[in-house]
């Protein structure tokens, strides 16, 4: 069974441990921390969320 979750960066639906088609974040699972880069992500979850907010703000 495939588990679908909300992307922790942009909120789009994504399979757990998959790469989000919308923002490119690779979900590292439920233990993901805001302040530590994990897995293939080169920036922190917090930084990715901030960058996503800036991108969304520019597109509206």
N, C-alpha and C positions, 0 to 999 in steps of 0.2 A: 504494500500500500504506500502510495506517495503522499508525503505530508506537505501541504501547502501552508505557507505562513506569509505574514506581511514583511516586506523587506525592511530591515531596521533603519535604512537610510531614507528611502523615498516612500515607503508604505505600499508599493505595488505588490500584488500577489506573486509569489515565487516559491519554487520547490525548496525545501530545506537543504542546505549545503550546495545550492546551485548559484549561478551568477545571474543577477537581476538584469533583465533585458533593458530596463528603463535607465538605471544609473550605473550599472557595471559592478556593483558591490558583490563580492562572493561571501555569502553567509557562512559563518563559522559555527553556527549552532546556538543553542540556548544559553551557553555560558559566555557568550561574547561580551567583552568589556569595552566601555566607551573610550578608555584612555590608552589601550595597548593595541598596536597593529598586530593582526593575527592572520595566519595562513598567507595567502597570496596578496592580501591587501597591504599596500605600502604606506597607508596613512591610517590614523585612528578612526574609529567609528564616529567619534565626536567631530573630527575634522571633515569627514565625509558628509555628515549631516549638515554642517555649516556650509560646505561648498554646494551641496544640493539646494539649499535654501537660496543661495546667491544666484544659481542658475535659473531656478524657478522664478525668482523675482525679475530677472532680465527678460524672461520669455513672456511675461504678462503685460 
